[in-house]
Amino acid sequence: MNKVPYSTEHDLSCIGSLDELKEMALSCRRCGLREECSGVVFGEGNPVARLMLIGEGPGAEEDRQGRPFAGKAGQLLDQILGAIGLERFEHTYIANVVKCRPPGNRVPRPEEARQCLPWLYRQIELLSPALIVLLGGTALQNLVDPQARITRARGQWLQSKSGIKIMPTYHPAALLRDPGKKRPVWEDFQKVRDEFLLLHL
Ligand code: SF4
């Protein structure tokens, strides 16, 4: 479990910039999720960030604002980043496995994720981050291994074929439901901070 797949049947390799990719993605209707949401939540952050964060999908607030991690889980994520000396818009770029809100915040279905992942893969290629934090089991299972469990995989660095270091940890929404997960997430983000600081030596 140490490789991230980057092959895609939906070939976006000719798209040369994040702005161009976003413009295309905003009109995407490749899966049924778009029928029931307000719009595509592409992702945001520093386009030259070395650290990328990947969650599951937009929730109600994210759907309303058109921004990832705009609700309570996003506020908690900002606090976590602040605690390790990072600021979301300066140091990170944030996206999700699916870019349209699943109804009732259900987990995206495998077919929905399969349709949407080419956008994310191209985002990763264009950003070329050194580090990726996978926030929650959905990101872990769709980007690394469908059989993986976040409870077992969190806290250990993985590596993609292209050399990106990947840290799985719990989704901030899981912390809101279970404060007992705060300590492991804190430990995981300390590892991320240590690796992030090494990038700037
Ligand atoms: S979830 Fe992804 S694949 Fe489905 S319509 Fe939205 S952007 Fe397109």
Boltz pocket constraint, residues with backbone or C-beta under 6 A from the ligand:
constraints:
  - pocket:
      binder: B
      contacts: [[A, 25], [A, 28], [A, 29], [A, 30], [A, 31], [A, 32], [A, 33], [A, 34], [A, 40], [A, 97], [A, 98], [A, 99], [A, 100], [A, 112], [A, 115], [A, 116]]
      max_distance: 6.0
